[in-house]
Amino acid sequence: MNFFKIFKTPSIIVVVVIIALGSFLYWKNSPATTQTSKSNKIVRIGSFSKGIDYAPYLLAKEKGWIEEAAKQNNLNVEYTEFQTLAPINESFISGNIDYVFEAETPAIVSIGATGNAQIIKTLVTFNLQILAQNNSTINSIADLKGKKIAVLAGTGADYGVNKILNSSGLQKNDVELLDLNPMDAKVAFEHGQIDAWAVWPPFVEQEVLSGKGKVIPNTNNVIIQSILAARPAFTKEYPKFTKDFMDTISKAQDYISSNPKESKEITAKAIGIEANVVEEAWSKHNFKANFDDMEISDIQSKADFLLKANLIKQPVDIRSNLYN
């Protein structure tokens, strides 16, 4: 029998073509291929430094709720943690970040520097505290005159320490403010190279519980708002995911209220700190903060401060840079 002669007959050729076409269509519509074609979009979510105020985000991440929301919108999720502010601005400009959990003041800096960021809402609030060396003679804000104070420029702590100093009759030039990120400030504080440190939890509680620091009494409470900022182009392209993402964070806030013990454990593990530090700081946070006229006005006052301090080059109108 001549194999090549048989293969050339029309009927055999038709069968081969049908088989080949069927195989191609099966491959094209297979689950693996379809998932790859639909999941090539990525949503990039970040946070600035470490903070207990990120508990709703950390909880939603640990529970897999963010990935679920992303999957429903044909998105994959990438996470990142920023240690300094400049890369956040650069990432907003380049499109390498879509959402960032941070304090309100860095978000204002991003808006002022790039015009490519917006505030979605406030999630958590807490009061700023200033640390002093535990064995020092600093027992009041007035005692800070002539002292070295570490604070990261352009943050809510920067705004807060200036406001607290002013309320006690001190001016910026009455102290020496050192622009240090939290990890460098922590080393400097623990080695006695600075006298005081304006910072957020869990750094405050770590120093207090270790016996190295004490909180300076202060009656002028400065509220720090932990917010969710976003890249406008992304929220415009993915409004449904933005809503789903916000709903996910709200779900986490409700879970924290109902399950504080588990939420504390998840937060401690996520940011790599001891459970007693989280316990010490937990009650200082409002994990279901409002976002209304009072909060917006507070953020606007911080924007005005940043302009006066030359930390932003042009005025920022907060209401014009809110996500609707």
GULUMTI-111889 format. One record per residue (C-alpha): residue in three letters; x negated, y, z. Coordinates in steps of 0.2 Angstrom, whole numbers, plus 5000, padded with zeros to 4 digits. Layout:
alaXYZ;...
//
This chain:
met500050005000;asn499450174995;phe499550285011;phe499250445002;lys500550404989;ile501850375002;phe501450535011;lys501650644996;thr503450584993;pro504750724997;ser505650635011;ile504050615021;ile503550795018;val505250855025;val505050745040;val503350815044;val503850995042;ile505350975053;ile504350895067;ala503051035066;leu504351165066;gly505251085081;ser503551075091;phe503151255087;leu504951315093;tyr504751215109;trp503051285113;lys503651465110;asn505151445121;ser504451335135;pro504551405152;ala502651435154;thr502551535138;thr504151635141;gln503551675159;thr501851735152;ser502651855139;lys503851925152;ser502651945167;asn501252035159;lys501752195167;ile500952235184;val501552345198;arg500052405209;ile500452435227;gly499152515239;ser498952585257;phe497752705264;ser496652635278;lys497452525292;gly498952575302;ile500252505313;asp501452625304;tyr501352515289;ala502252375298;pro503852375287;tyr502652355271;leu501552225279;leu503152125285;ala503952135268;lys502352075260;glu502051935272;lys503851875270;gly503651875251;trp505051995249;ile504052115238;glu503551975226;glu505451925225;ala505952095220;ala504552115207;lys504951945200;gln506751995197;asn506152145187;asn504852035177;leu503352115186;asn501852035195;val501152125211;glu499352175214;tyr498852245231;thr497452365236;glu496852455252;phe496052625250;gln494752685263;thr494552865256;leu495752985249;ala494853035232;pro495152855224;ile497052875227;asn497153035217;glu496052955203;ser497152805203;phe498752905201;ile497953005187;ser497352845178;gly498852745181;asn497952615192;ile499152635206;asp501052645206;tyr501552655225;val500552705240;phe500952685258;glu500052835267;ala500352985278;glu501253135271;thr499753245270;pro498753145258;ala500253125247;ile500353315246;val498453325241;ser498853195227;ile500353305221;gly499253465222;ala497753385214;thr498553285200;gly500353335198;asn500553145196;ala501353085212;gln502953105221;ile503653065238;ile505052935239;lys505452935258;thr504752935276;leu504752765283;val503952785300;thr503452925312;phe502352945327;asn501453085337;leu499653125334;gln498453095349;ile496653165351;leu495353055360;ala493953105371;gln492553005378;asn493152915393;asn491752985404;ser491753165398;thr492453315407;ile493653345393;asn495353335401;ser496353465391;ile496453535374;ala495653695380;asp494153595386;leu493753555367;lys493053735365;gly491253715358;lys491453525355;lys491253405340;ile492853335334;ala492953205321;val494453215309;leu494753155291;ala495053315280;gly496653325271;thr497653205282;gly499053225295;ala497753215308;asp496853365301;tyr498453475300;gly498853415318;val497253455326;asn497253625319;lys499053655325;ile498653585343;leu497053695344;asn498053845339;ser499453815352;ser498053805366;gly497353975360;leu495853895351;gln495353935333;lys494553825320;asn492853915323;asp492953875342;val492553695338;glu491553595326;leu492653495315;leu491753345307;asp492553265291;leu492353085294;asn493352935288;pro494052825302;met492752685301;asp491252815302;ala492152915315;lys492352755326;val490552715325;ala490052895329;phe491352905344;glu490752735351;his488952795350;gly489352965359;gln488853065343;ile490553155344;asp491553225359;ala493353195352;trp494253115338;ala495953155331;val496652995323;trp498152875322;pro498552705329;pro497752575331;phe496152675333;val496752765348;glu497352615357;gln495752515353;glu494652645361;val495752665376;leu495952475379;ser494052455378;gly493752585391;lys492852695379;gly494052835376;lys495552925384;val496953025377;ile496853215380;pro498553275387;asn499553375375;thr501253455376;asn501253515358;asn501853355349;val501353345331;ile502353215321;ile501453115308;gln502553045294;ser502152885286;ile502852895269;leu502952795252;ala502252895237;ala502452845219;arg501852875202;pro503252965193;ala502952885176;phe503152715184;thr504752755194;lys505552825178;glu505152665168;tyr505652555182;pro507052635192;lys507852465196;phe506252395204;thr506052565213;lys507752545221;asp507452355224;phe505752395232;met506552535243;asp507952405248;thr506552285253;ile505652405264;ser507352445272;lys507652265275;ala505952255284;gln506352395295;asp507952315300;tyr507052155303;ile505752245314;ser507252305325;ser507952135327;asn506352035328;pro505052145337;lys503951995344;glu503651915327;ser503452085318;lys502052135330;glu501151965327;ile501251985308;thr500652165309;ala499152115321;lys498651975309;ala498852085293;ile497752225299;gly496552115309;ile496752185327;glu497052115344;ala498852085349;asn498652195365;val498152335354;val499752325343;glu500852305359;glu500052465367;ala500452565351;trp502152485346;ser503252595356;lys502452755350;his503152725333;asn504952755326;phe505052615313;lys506652685305;ala506352865303;asn507552985295;phe507153075279;asp508253235279;asp508053425280;met506953425296;glu505753295289;ile505653385272;ser505353555281;asp503953475291;ile503053405276;gln503253575267;ser502353665282;lys500953535280;ala500853585262;asp500753765266;phe499353725279;leu498353635265;leu498453775253;lys497853895267;ala496453785271;asn495953775253;leu496253585253;ile497453605238;lys497153735224;gln499053785221;pro500653785231;val501653625232;asp503553635233;ile504053475242;arg505853465236;ser505253475218;asn504153325221;leu505353205229;tyr506053045220;asn507853065216;
//
